[in-house]
Amino acid sequence: MKHLLTVLAVVVWLGMVAALVHRQVPQQTTPLAALGELPEGAKTEQDEWFGVFQSDRKIGYAHRVVARTKTGWAFQEDSAFTLAMLGTLQNLQTTMSAETDAEYGLESFRFGLISPAASFAASGRSERDRLIVTYGASGDENSLEIPLEEPIHLPSTLRPRLVRADAPPGTQYTAAVFSPLSMKNEPITLVLEGRETIAGPDGPVETVRISEKHQGIATSAWLADDGTVIREQGTLGFVLERARSRDDALAGISDAAPIDLVTNTRIPVDEPIAAPRDAASLRLRMKGGAASRVPDDPPRQRVASGLLHVVREPVPQAGAVGMPPRGADEPAIAGYTDPSPFVESDDPAIVSLARGIVGDEQDPVAAARKLVTWVHDNVAKEPALTVPSAREVAKARRGDCNEHAVLLTALARTVGIPSRVVAGAVYGDLGESGESGFYYHAWSELWLGSWVSADAVFGQMPADATHVKLLEGGPERHMALAEVIGQLEFERMGDGS
């Protein structure tokens, strides 16, 4: 669950994704679609300091610099802030740097996230028709190449152009933004909302308000006429406010624990669930704007007329499925034995580890149970505010649900069992006050003739019926969960079959 909060806390308001690389590919929107119709933004050097707030409590700072180089521009952004996860303070630091040519065409970028548990980095360089990206921990990186049809640009150069566009309120622009999590371009929508006077560090400032939506995450920004940021506001009560100076940005950071993000993002349910880890069947009525996002995924999860019914699926008997599992060549599961970003099933250390766990076991059901048990018993259950990688988890052997899920998925793929990471919510009584509800969670699905849920955190195969699936995909997909936060509630309807 904490990976989602990492993405929200970093990506939404500090621009982990949107501030990296922006590809100016206009799409069909109204009333003005072509980004090329926008005027040029002011080309000025900038040095901006911000206070970082969550629900009116100052939790950190951010610093942004734009400087000229001999051949173009350099962009730098650093931040430090503190979050609370189940009562535990987590100090995070982020860095982003990029260099462009004189017309803001991207030449290189680097992003870093440092947390108490681990670090994550992504970097890239543009070489005419391709973007070469490297990601992962230092000394243990993965690389890939992304074809480009035209130069890519920083979105921070787009905001000043919107300010100067002189377009009517409601004018919408759509483009694509490269995400270091999904390793591909994702659509971003920007809307000119209108002019508004707000409080600035030196008094009232007339601003242009714009809204941005990227992968389900909505952000608002108030910009001065020169395109500089006066205020940014994201989900979960995160706000950036312009400060006069470094001293002002660093002053007044609260020593008290910030609001706990885990307990404050749970999906509420009207009554507690007894013995949730033993639940074989669960019926829930769904309420809220995100109810339609809960997928119908039979036979385990069925959705009809606002009702959700989850049934703990059977597992084939040992010996009933051959190795590799029957149907592994079917199109529906093609690719689920291949390595993917953050699920490095071809890594030599993971290959060696998987073979050591499974041994000479030829039955995939028995092999799967060995893998689930090993990850459950050998990966310490600790908060891990980072972007999980199976390769790194295999070394550190600690982490939360995301680390357990990516490692189990990678190990299963290594021994020929098609597998995938899924994300959703699971019932629990968590937090200092014992708040009950459905908390964001990740687990795995293994193909054993059919998809079978497996949760290495709880040592379950199949997972209990309080696991509500919301999407399929590894850490690169989990930002889509942002569209559910605060938009979904459950009501118990009994546990009949």
C-alpha positions, 0 to 999 in steps of 0.5 A, spaced: 500 500 500 505 504 501 508 504 494 501 508 492 502 513 497 509 514 495 507 515 488 501 520 490 506 524 495 511 525 490 508 525 483 502 529 484 505 535 487 512 535 486 512 532 479 516 526 479 512 524 472 510 530 470 516 534 471 521 529 467 519 529 460 514 532 456 512 530 449 509 535 445 504 531 441 497 534 440 491 530 440 484 532 438 481 536 444 477 543 444 477 548 443 484 549 442 488 542 440 495 544 437 500 546 442 504 549 437 498 555 437 501 557 444 506 563 444 513 562 447 513 562 454 518 567 457 525 565 457 528 567 464 532 564 469 528 562 476 530 560 483 524 558 487 523 556 494 516 553 497 513 550 503 510 543 503 504 542 506 499 537 508 492 539 511 495 546 513 501 543 517 508 544 514 512 538 513 517 540 508 520 544 503 522 544 495 527 548 491 526 549 483 532 552 479 532 554 472 539 556 469 542 558 462 547 553 460 552 555 454 547 551 449 540 551 452 537 550 459 538 547 466 532 545 470 533 542 478 528 541 483 530 538 490 525 537 496 525 534 503 519 532 507 516 527 512 510 523 511 507 518 516 505 511 515 501 507 520 504 512 526 511 511 523 515 517 520 518 517 513 523 522 511 523 522 504 528 526 499 527 527 491 531 530 486 530 532 479 535 535 474 534 536 466 538 539 461 535 542 454 537 545 448 535 553 447 528 551 444 527 546 451 528 540 447 530 535 452 537 532 452 538 529 459 534 528 465 535 524 472 530 523 478 532 520 485 528 518 491 531 516 497 527 514 503 529 510 510 528 503 506 531 504 499 533 509 494 530 509 486 533 513 480 531 514 473 535 517 468 535 518 460 538 521 454 535 523 448 538 521 441 534 524 436 530 518 434 530 515 441 530 516 448 535 511 452 532 510 459 536 507 465 532 506 472 534 502 478 539 502 484 546 505 483 550 499 480 544 495 479 540 498 473 536 496 467 536 500 461 531 500 455 530 504 449 524 508 447 523 510 440 521 518 438 518 521 433 520 528 435 523 531 440 521 531 447 520 537 452 519 539 459 512 540 461 515 546 466 516 550 459 509 549 457 506 552 463 508 559 462 505 558 454 499 557 457 499 563 461 500 567 455 495 564 451 490 569 452 485 563 451 478 563 454 476 559 461 475 552 459 480 551 454 483 544 454 490 542 451 492 534 451 499 532 450 503 526 452 508 525 458 513 520 459 513 516 466 519 513 469 514 508 472 511 505 466 517 507 461 512 510 456 508 516 454 502 517 458 496 522 456 496 529 460 490 534 460 491 541 462 485 546 462 485 553 463 481 555 469 481 562 469 484 568 473 484 568 480 487 573 486 490 569 491 495 570 497 503 570 495 509 571 499 509 578 499 501 580 498 496 578 493 498 576 487 493 575 480 494 569 477 492 564 472 489 558 475 490 551 471 488 544 472 492 538 470 490 531 470 495 525 469 494 518 470 488 519 474 491 524 479 488 531 479 493 537 480 491 545 480 496 550 479 496 558 480 501 561 476 504 568 476 504 572 469 511 570 468 509 563 469 512 562 476 508 558 481 505 561 486 501 555 489 500 548 487 495 543 490 494 536 489 490 530 492 490 528 500 491 535 502 498 536 499 500 543 497 506 547 495 506 555 497 511 560 494 516 562 499 520 569 499 527 565 501 530 559 503 530 561 510 522 562 509 521 555 506 525 551 511 522 555 517 516 552 521 516 545 519 512 541 524 515 537 529 509 533 530 507 527 526 503 529 520 496 526 518 497 518 517 496 517 510 495 510 510 489 510 515 486 516 511 486 513 505 482 507 507 476 505 503 471 505 509 466 499 510 460 500 515 461 494 519 467 490 521 469 483 518 471 478 523 477 473 522 478 476 515 484 472 513 479 466 513 474 469 509 471 464 503 466 469 501 464 476 501 458 480 499 459 488 499 455 494 496 459 499 493 458 506 493 461 512 490 464 515 484 469 510 483 464 504 484 464 503 476 472 502 477 471 495 480 472 490 475 468 484 474 473 478 474 470 471 474 470 466 477 473 470 483 470 477 483 463 478 480 460 485 479 453 486 478 448 492 479 453 495 484 454 489 488 461 486 489 461 478 490 468 475 492 469 468 493 476 464 494 477 460 488 479 453 488 487 451 487 488 445 482 490 439 486 497 437 485 499 433 479 493 436 475 497 441 472 503 440 468 510 444 468 509 448 464 502 449 466 497 447 461 495 453 457 501 457 458 502 458 450 495 461 450 494 469 448 491 471 454 497 469 458 502 471 453 508 475 456 507 473 463 513 469 464 517 474 461 521 479 465 518 486 465 520 493 469 521 492 476 520 484 475 526 482 473 525 475 472 531 474 468 536 476 473 541 471 475 540 472 483 533 471 482 534 465 477 539 462 482 534 463 488 528 460 485 531 454 483 534 453 490 527 454 493 523 449 488 529 444 487 527 439 482 519 440 484 516 438 477 509 440 479 507 447 478 502 447 484 507 444 489 512 449 486 508 455 487 506 453 494 514 453 496 515 460 493 509 463 496 511 460 503 519 462 502 517 469 500 512 470 506 517 467 511 524 470 508 522 477 507 521 482 513 515 485 513 517 493 514 514 499 511 518 501 504 517 508 501 520 507 494 519 504 488 519 496 489 524 492 484 524 484 485 532 484 484 533 489 490 528 485 494 531 479 493 538 482 496 534 486 501 529 481 503 525 486 506 519 491 504 511 491 504 506 488 500 509 491 493 516 488 495 513 481 496 508 481 490 514 483 485 519 478 488 513 472 488 511 474 481 519 474 479 520 468 482 514 464 479 516 467 472 523 464 473 521 457 474 516 457 468 509 459 472 506 465 468 504 470 474 502 478 474 502 483 480 495 485 481 493 491 486 487 493 490 484 493 497 484 488 503 480 488 509 484 490 516 484 493 522 490 497 522 493 504 525 494 506 532 487 507 534 485 500 530 482 503 524 478 498 520 477 498 513 480 496 506 487 498 505 490 499 499 494 492 497 498 488 492 499 481 491 500 476 485 496 472 481 499 465 478 497 461 472 495 454 474 491 452 469 487 458 471 489 464 475 490 463 482 491 469 487 497 468 492 499 473 497 506 472 500 505 477 506 499 473 509 502 466 506 496 465 502 494 461 496 489 463 494 488 469 498 482 470 502 475 473 500 477 480 503 482 482 497 478 486 492 482 487 486 482 493 482 487 493 477 493 488 474 500 490 473 506 492 477 508 498 480 508 502 473 500 501 473 499 503 481 498 510 480 491 509 477 489 507 484 489 515 485 482 515 482 479 511 487 482 514 493 476 518 497 471 515 491 469 508 494 465 506 500 463 498 502 457 496 505 456 489 508 451 485 504 452 478 508 457 472 506 453 468 502 455 463 497 
